[in-house]
Amino acid sequence: MRCDAHRREGRVDDHHHTRNASGHPDRPYDAADLSSKAFWSQTPQQREDTFAQLRAERPVSWHPPFEDQLIDDPGDHGFWAIVGYDDLVEVTKRHEDFLSGHGILLESLPPELIENAQSIIAMDPPRHTKMRRLVASAFTPKQMRRIQDRIEANAKLVVDHLIKQAAASADGVVDFATECAALLPMHNISDIVGVPNGQRQRAAEEAAVGTGWNDPELVGHTKQEVLTRLFQAQVSLHEIASNLAGERRENPTDDLTTALALAEIDGERLTDAEIGSFFVLLTIAGNDTTRQSTAHGLKALTDHPEQRAWLLEDLPERIGPAAEELVRWATPIMTFRRTAARDLEFRGQQITAGDKVVLFYSSANRADASIERATSWTWPVTSTCTSASAAAARDPPLPGQPARPLPAPRPVHRAAHTRPAHRVDRRARADPRQLLQPGQARPCRLNLD
């Protein structure tokens, strides 16, 4: 539902999606242009050099709207870039000053797209609080044990599949990103939610659209084609979720959709639209973050053989903290956006109500001032090596979640014994309008001894 919000005495409506004006056309832009395609076509190290300069000299800076935006917005004059670790954590935790409900992507999207796809991460209190309580009630200790069991089983299946693919290859080389990193989260999410086998491929294809804005093969060439395809994908995923929720209300099982469909607190339940939006979020973001972290993790192990050797010395004990460091190093989530709720000062900059405030995780996770050895990848991991996304979490764990991460499935330990082959990574151009890092191929050679 579209709701128009208005500025009131230096504030914006903080409970509904809207497209407020961001910035003033006369405000000067920073010399480091984070909005151009040229900047994002550079190598990761070249971009990091610019981010390092900003962290040191201009930790909060004003930039023009991203070049060639999907939707033209005359009221969008730019965004504030938050590039430091501590600043990013502070902005994220000040949810009364920096809102999520106006969208979490860099550019302004139609309210319908935000409502249908971003779910709880694009909400503010009290709506966020209500939604979180209902969703959290579905994650019981029993449900968490079931999820862990499914991850264990799927990990074995996927690693066995990877080994078979390598054995069938003439040179022992297999595309790790496709045959392992992508398959594992797809199977996990489908099993956890309860997507029938006949619907899984469709769900995976539609979810890929959500992270494929700059892939003409997925979404088309024109802006209108991209928007149309995004809406179609959302409608399709909502249809899968709605049908599944209706079926589970009639015939409950032990999957997450049943728990969500039957969750009730103070007489309130999740609607089909809310379940659908959460399903879209889970299938897109939950799928791709795992895929990217796993693929980037293989590259990190390849590029740092001494760290790989350290990990393999005691894999069962070391894989847990190592996985946390891999996520920091990979930073699968590039950016998150907030919107200023009121006129305020932050780090010496005057931010106006309605201004976009963009959090650059890819920069914050390399902030030497806050993270020990932030620009290097060295184990053993210390407690200071906490990713910006983990440190910025504003809410406590969901009920039923353990205080520590679930242990890595033991079948995955066998996947660590991969030997890199000569490869050329097919890497898409980074695009900060999307939350996630672009996909890439990771051919590898397996040690089948």
C-alpha positions as CSV (number, residue, x, y, z in Angstrom):
1,M,0.0,0.0,0.0
2,R,1.4,3.4,-0.9
3,C,1.5,5.9,1.9
4,D,2.6,9.6,1.3
5,A,4.8,11.0,4.1
6,H,5.6,14.6,4.7
7,R,8.4,16.5,6.5
8,R,7.2,18.0,9.8
9,E,9.5,20.4,11.5
10,G,12.7,18.8,10.2
11,R,11.4,15.3,10.4
12,V,10.1,12.6,8.0
13,D,7.4,10.1,8.6
14,D,9.2,7.1,10.1
15,H,6.6,4.4,9.7
16,H,5.9,4.2,6.0
17,H,7.7,3.8,2.7
18,T,8.0,7.0,0.8
19,R,10.3,8.9,-1.6
20,N,11.5,12.0,0.3
21,A,13.8,14.5,-1.3
22,S,17.4,13.6,-0.4
23,G,19.8,16.6,-0.1
24,H,19.9,20.0,-1.8
25,P,21.1,20.6,-5.4
26,D,23.6,23.2,-4.2
27,R,25.3,21.0,-1.6
28,P,28.9,20.4,-2.9
29,Y,29.9,16.8,-3.8
30,D,33.0,15.1,-2.5
31,A,35.9,14.8,-5.0
32,A,36.0,11.0,-4.6
33,D,33.0,10.0,-6.7
34,L,31.5,6.8,-5.3
35,S,28.6,7.1,-7.7
36,S,30.2,6.6,-11.1
37,K,30.3,3.4,-13.1
38,A,34.0,4.1,-13.6
39,F,34.7,3.9,-9.9
40,W,32.9,0.5,-9.5
41,S,34.6,-0.9,-12.6
42,Q,38.0,-0.6,-10.8
43,T,39.6,-3.5,-9.0
44,P,38.7,-4.1,-5.4
45,Q,42.1,-2.8,-4.3
46,Q,41.7,0.4,-6.3
47,R,38.4,1.0,-4.7
48,E,39.8,0.3,-1.3
49,D,42.5,2.9,-1.8
50,T,39.8,5.5,-2.2
51,F,37.8,4.2,0.8
52,A,41.0,4.3,2.9
53,Q,41.5,7.9,2.0
54,L,37.9,8.7,2.9
55,R,38.1,6.9,6.2
56,A,41.2,8.9,7.1
57,E,40.2,12.3,5.9
58,R,36.5,12.5,5.2
59,P,34.6,9.7,7.0
60,V,31.2,11.2,6.2
61,S,31.0,12.6,2.7
62,W,28.3,13.8,0.2
63,H,28.0,12.1,-3.2
64,P,25.8,12.5,-6.3
65,P,23.1,9.9,-7.1
66,F,24.4,6.8,-8.7
67,E,25.0,7.1,-12.4
68,D,22.2,5.7,-14.6
69,Q,19.7,4.9,-11.9
70,L,17.0,2.4,-12.5
71,I,14.3,5.0,-11.6
72,D,14.6,8.7,-12.3
73,D,13.9,10.7,-9.1
74,P,14.1,14.5,-9.4
75,G,14.1,14.9,-5.7
76,D,17.2,12.7,-5.3
77,H,20.3,14.9,-5.1
78,G,22.7,12.4,-3.6
79,F,23.6,10.5,-0.4
80,W,26.0,10.6,2.6
81,A,28.6,7.9,2.5
82,I,29.5,6.3,5.9
83,V,32.8,4.4,5.4
84,G,34.2,3.9,8.9
85,Y,33.6,0.9,11.1
86,D,32.6,2.7,14.3
87,D,30.5,5.3,12.4
88,L,28.6,2.5,10.5
89,V,27.9,0.7,13.8
90,E,26.6,3.9,15.4
91,V,24.3,4.8,12.5
92,T,22.8,1.3,12.4
93,K,22.1,1.4,16.1
94,R,20.5,4.8,16.1
95,H,17.3,3.6,14.5
96,E,15.3,6.5,15.7
97,D,17.5,8.9,13.8
98,F,18.3,6.7,10.7
99,L,15.3,4.9,9.3
100,S,15.1,1.6,7.3
101,G,11.4,1.9,6.3
102,H,12.1,4.2,3.3
103,G,14.2,1.4,1.6
104,I,17.6,-0.2,2.2
105,L,19.0,0.1,-1.4
106,L,20.9,3.1,-2.6
107,E,18.4,4.3,-5.1
108,S,14.7,5.1,-4.5
109,L,12.4,2.2,-5.5
110,P,8.6,2.2,-5.7
111,P,7.0,1.5,-2.3
112,E,5.5,-1.7,-3.8
113,L,8.9,-3.2,-4.5
114,I,10.1,-2.3,-1.0
115,E,7.0,-3.7,0.7
116,N,7.1,-6.9,-1.3
117,A,10.7,-7.8,-1.1
118,Q,12.6,-6.2,1.8
119,S,10.3,-7.4,4.7
120,I,11.6,-6.9,8.2
121,I,14.9,-5.3,7.2
122,A,13.0,-2.3,5.7
123,M,10.8,-1.6,8.7
124,D,11.1,0.7,11.7
125,P,9.5,0.4,15.1
126,P,6.7,-0.2,16.1
127,R,6.0,-2.2,12.9
128,H,9.5,-3.8,13.0
129,T,9.0,-4.8,16.6
130,K,5.7,-6.5,15.9
131,M,7.0,-8.3,12.8
132,R,10.1,-9.4,14.6
133,R,8.2,-10.8,17.6
134,L,6.0,-12.9,15.2
135,V,8.9,-14.1,13.1
136,A,11.0,-14.8,16.2
137,S,8.3,-17.0,17.7
138,A,8.7,-19.4,14.8
139,F,12.4,-20.0,15.5
140,T,11.9,-22.3,18.5
141,P,14.8,-24.4,19.7
142,K,13.1,-27.4,18.0
143,Q,13.0,-25.5,14.7
144,M,16.7,-24.5,15.1
145,R,17.7,-28.2,15.6
146,R,15.7,-29.1,12.5
147,I,17.4,-26.4,10.5
148,Q,20.8,-27.6,11.7
149,D,20.0,-31.2,10.8
150,R,18.9,-30.2,7.3
151,I,22.1,-28.2,6.8
152,E,24.1,-31.2,7.8
153,A,22.3,-33.5,5.4
154,N,22.4,-31.1,2.5
155,A,26.1,-30.3,3.1
156,K,26.9,-34.0,2.6
157,L,24.8,-34.2,-0.5
158,V,26.4,-31.1,-2.1
159,V,30.0,-32.1,-1.3
160,D,29.4,-35.6,-2.6
161,H,28.0,-34.0,-5.8
162,L,31.0,-31.7,-6.1
163,I,33.4,-34.7,-5.8
164,K,31.4,-36.7,-8.4
165,Q,31.5,-33.7,-10.8
166,A,35.3,-33.4,-10.4
167,A,35.8,-37.2,-10.8
168,A,33.8,-37.0,-14.1
169,S,35.9,-34.1,-15.4
170,A,38.8,-35.0,-17.6
171,D,41.2,-32.6,-15.6
172,G,39.5,-32.8,-12.2
173,V,38.3,-29.2,-12.4
174,V,34.8,-28.2,-11.4
175,D,33.1,-24.8,-11.0
176,F,32.9,-24.5,-7.2
177,A,30.6,-21.5,-7.3
178,T,28.0,-23.3,-9.3
179,E,28.3,-26.9,-8.1
180,C,28.7,-26.2,-4.3
181,A,28.5,-22.5,-3.2
182,A,25.2,-22.0,-5.0
183,L,23.6,-25.4,-4.5
184,L,24.0,-25.6,-0.7
185,P,22.0,-22.5,0.3
186,M,19.4,-23.2,-2.4
187,H,18.8,-26.7,-0.9
188,N,19.0,-25.4,2.6
189,I,16.4,-22.6,2.2
190,S,14.1,-24.8,0.2
191,D,14.1,-27.5,2.8
192,I,13.9,-25.2,5.8
193,V,10.9,-23.3,4.3
194,G,9.3,-26.4,2.8
195,V,9.3,-25.5,-1.0
196,P,8.2,-28.6,-2.9
197,N,10.8,-30.2,-5.2
198,G,8.7,-29.2,-8.3
199,Q,8.8,-25.5,-7.3
200,R,12.5,-25.2,-6.3
201,Q,14.0,-24.5,-9.7
202,R,11.3,-21.8,-10.3
203,A,12.0,-20.2,-6.9
204,A,15.7,-20.2,-7.5
205,E,15.4,-18.6,-11.0
206,E,13.1,-15.9,-9.6
207,A,15.3,-15.2,-6.7
208,A,18.3,-14.8,-9.0
209,V,16.5,-11.8,-10.6
210,G,16.6,-10.0,-7.3
211,T,20.4,-9.9,-7.4
212,G,20.8,-9.7,-11.2
213,W,19.9,-6.1,-12.0
214,N,23.0,-5.6,-14.2
215,D,22.6,-8.9,-16.1
216,P,20.7,-8.4,-19.3
217,E,20.2,-12.1,-19.8
218,L,18.2,-12.2,-16.5
219,V,16.3,-8.8,-16.6
220,G,16.5,-7.4,-20.1
221,H,18.2,-4.3,-21.5
222,T,15.9,-1.3,-20.8
223,K,15.0,0.2,-17.5
224,Q,11.3,-0.7,-18.1
225,E,12.3,-4.3,-18.8
226,V,14.3,-4.5,-15.6
227,L,11.4,-3.1,-13.5
228,T,8.9,-5.3,-15.1
229,R,11.0,-8.4,-14.5
230,L,11.6,-7.4,-10.9
231,F,7.9,-7.1,-10.3
232,Q,7.2,-10.4,-12.1
233,A,9.8,-12.2,-9.9
234,Q,8.3,-10.8,-6.8
235,V,4.8,-11.8,-7.8
236,S,6.0,-15.3,-8.6
237,L,7.8,-15.7,-5.3
238,H,4.8,-14.3,-3.3
239,E,2.6,-16.8,-5.1
240,I,4.8,-19.7,-4.1
241,A,4.8,-18.5,-0.5
242,S,1.1,-17.8,-0.3
243,N,0.1,-21.2,-1.7
244,L,2.5,-22.9,0.7
245,A,1.2,-20.9,3.7
246,G,-2.4,-21.8,2.9
247,E,-1.5,-25.4,2.5
248,R,0.4,-25.5,5.8
249,R,-2.5,-23.9,7.7
250,E,-4.7,-26.8,6.5
251,N,-2.0,-29.5,6.8
252,P,0.8,-28.5,9.2
253,T,4.3,-30.0,9.0
254,D,7.5,-29.3,10.8
255,D,8.9,-26.8,8.3
256,L,9.4,-23.0,8.8
257,T,6.4,-22.0,6.7
258,T,4.1,-23.9,9.0
259,A,5.7,-22.2,12.0
260,L,5.3,-18.8,10.4
261,A,1.7,-19.4,9.2
262,L,0.6,-20.6,12.7
263,A,2.7,-18.1,14.7
264,E,0.4,-16.0,17.0
265,I,1.2,-13.3,19.6
266,D,-1.5,-11.4,21.4
267,G,-4.0,-12.6,18.9
268,E,-2.1,-11.4,15.9
269,R,-0.8,-13.6,13.1
270,L,1.3,-12.9,10.0
271,T,-0.6,-12.2,6.8
272,D,0.1,-14.0,3.6
273,A,1.6,-10.8,2.3
274,E,4.0,-10.6,5.3
275,I,5.0,-14.3,4.9
276,G,5.5,-13.7,1.2
277,S,7.8,-10.7,1.8
278,F,9.8,-12.6,4.3
279,F,10.0,-15.5,1.9
280,V,11.4,-13.2,-0.8
281,L,13.9,-11.8,1.6
282,L,15.0,-15.2,2.7
283,T,15.3,-16.7,-0.8
284,I,17.2,-13.8,-2.2
285,A,19.4,-12.4,0.5
286,G,19.8,-15.6,2.5
287,N,20.7,-17.5,-0.6
288,D,23.2,-15.1,-2.1
289,T,25.1,-14.0,1.0
290,T,26.0,-17.7,1.7
291,R,26.9,-18.3,-1.9
292,Q,29.2,-15.3,-2.1
293,S,30.8,-15.9,1.2
294,T,31.6,-19.5,0.3
295,A,32.9,-18.6,-3.2
296,H,35.0,-15.7,-1.8
297,G,36.2,-18.1,1.0
298,L,37.6,-20.5,-1.5
299,K,39.5,-17.7,-3.2
300,A,40.9,-16.5,0.1
301,L,42.1,-20.0,0.9
302,T,43.7,-20.1,-2.5
303,D,45.4,-16.8,-2.2
304,H,46.6,-17.5,1.3
305,P,48.0,-21.1,1.4
306,E,49.7,-20.6,4.7
307,Q,46.3,-19.7,6.3
308,R,44.7,-22.7,4.6
309,A,47.4,-24.9,6.1
310,W,46.8,-23.5,9.6
311,L,43.0,-24.1,9.2
312,L,43.5,-27.7,8.1
313,E,45.7,-28.5,11.1
314,D,42.6,-28.6,13.3
315,L,39.6,-28.0,11.0
316,P,36.8,-29.1,13.3
317,E,37.8,-26.6,16.0
318,R,39.0,-23.8,13.8
319,I,36.3,-23.7,11.1
320,G,33.8,-21.8,13.3
321,P,35.9,-18.6,14.0
322,A,37.4,-19.0,10.6
323,A,34.0,-18.8,8.9
324,E,33.3,-15.5,10.8
325,E,36.6,-14.0,9.4
326,L,35.8,-15.3,5.9
327,V,32.5,-13.4,6.0
328,R,34.3,-10.2,7.1
329,W,36.9,-10.7,4.4
330,A,34.4,-11.4,1.7
331,T,31.8,-8.8,2.8
332,P,29.0,-10.3,0.7
333,I,26.7,-7.3,1.6
334,M,28.2,-4.2,-0.1
335,T,25.9,-1.5,1.2
336,F,22.8,-0.8,3.3
337,R,20.9,2.5,3.2
338,R,19.2,4.5,5.9
339,T,17.2,7.7,5.7
340,A,17.7,10.6,8.1
341,A,14.6,11.0,10.3
342,R,15.4,14.5,11.4
343,D,17.9,17.3,10.9
344,L,21.0,16.4,12.8
345,E,24.8,16.7,13.0
346,F,27.0,13.6,12.5
347,R,30.8,13.7,12.5
348,G,30.7,17.4,11.8
349,Q,28.3,17.2,8.8
350,Q,24.8,18.7,8.8
351,I,22.4,16.0,7.7
352,T,18.9,17.0,6.7
353,A,15.7,15.1,7.3
354,G,15.1,12.9,4.3
355,D,18.8,12.6,3.3
356,K,20.0,9.2,2.2
357,V,22.7,7.7,4.4
358,V,24.5,4.8,2.8
359,L,26.6,2.4,4.9
360,F,29.6,0.9,3.0
361,Y,30.3,-2.4,4.6
362,S,33.1,-3.1,2.0
363,S,34.9,-0.1,3.4
364,A,34.1,-0.5,7.1
365,N,35.4,-4.1,7.1
366,R,38.8,-2.8,6.1
367,A,39.0,-0.1,8.8
368,D,42.4,-0.6,10.5
369,A,41.5,1.8,13.3
370,S,38.8,-0.5,14.5
371,I,39.7,-4.0,13.3
372,E,43.0,-5.7,14.0
373,R,44.8,-6.6,10.8
374,A,41.7,-5.3,8.8
375,T,43.5,-5.1,5.5
376,S,45.2,-8.5,5.8
377,W,43.9,-12.0,6.2
378,T,45.7,-13.6,9.1
379,W,44.6,-16.3,11.6
380,P,44.2,-17.1,14.3
381,V,41.3,-14.9,14.5
382,T,41.0,-12.6,17.5
383,S,37.9,-11.1,19.0
384,T,38.6,-7.7,17.4
385,C,38.0,-9.2,13.9
386,T,34.3,-8.7,14.0
387,S,32.6,-7.9,10.8
388,A,30.7,-4.6,10.6
389,S,27.5,-6.3,9.8
390,A,27.7,-8.4,13.0
391,A,28.8,-5.5,15.2
392,A,26.0,-3.3,13.9
393,A,23.2,-5.7,14.6
394,R,20.7,-3.7,16.6
395,D,18.7,-6.6,17.9
396,P,19.5,-9.5,20.1
397,P,19.5,-13.0,18.6
398,L,16.1,-14.6,17.8
399,P,14.7,-16.9,20.5
400,G,16.1,-20.4,20.0
401,Q,19.3,-19.1,18.4
402,P,22.5,-20.3,20.2
403,A,24.9,-17.7,21.6
404,R,27.6,-19.0,19.3
405,P,27.2,-19.8,15.6
406,L,26.1,-23.3,14.7
407,P,29.1,-25.6,14.1
408,A,30.0,-26.1,10.5
409,P,28.5,-29.3,9.0
410,R,31.2,-32.0,9.2
411,P,30.7,-33.1,5.5
412,V,31.8,-29.6,4.5
413,H,35.2,-30.2,6.1
414,R,36.0,-32.5,3.1
415,A,35.4,-29.5,0.8
416,A,38.4,-27.7,2.4
417,H,40.7,-30.2,0.6
418,T,40.4,-28.5,-2.7
419,R,43.4,-27.6,-4.8
420,P,43.1,-24.5,-7.0
421,A,43.4,-24.8,-10.7
422,H,44.5,-22.1,-13.1
423,R,41.4,-20.0,-13.6
424,V,40.0,-16.8,-15.0
425,D,37.3,-15.5,-12.7
426,R,34.2,-14.3,-14.7
427,R,33.4,-11.4,-12.4
428,A,30.5,-9.0,-13.0
429,R,31.0,-5.3,-12.4
430,A,30.3,-4.3,-8.8
431,D,27.1,-2.3,-8.5
432,P,26.4,-0.6,-5.1
433,R,22.7,-0.2,-6.0
434,Q,22.5,-3.9,-5.2
435,L,23.1,-5.2,-1.7
436,L,25.2,-8.1,-2.7
437,Q,28.6,-8.6,-4.3
438,P,28.3,-9.8,-8.0
439,G,28.6,-13.5,-8.8
440,Q,31.7,-15.1,-10.1
441,A,33.0,-18.4,-11.2
442,R,35.5,-20.3,-9.0
443,P,36.9,-23.3,-10.9
444,C,39.0,-25.5,-8.6
445,R,40.7,-28.9,-8.7
446,L,39.8,-31.4,-6.0
447,N,42.1,-33.7,-4.2
448,L,40.3,-37.0,-4.5
449,D,42.8,-39.1,-2.6
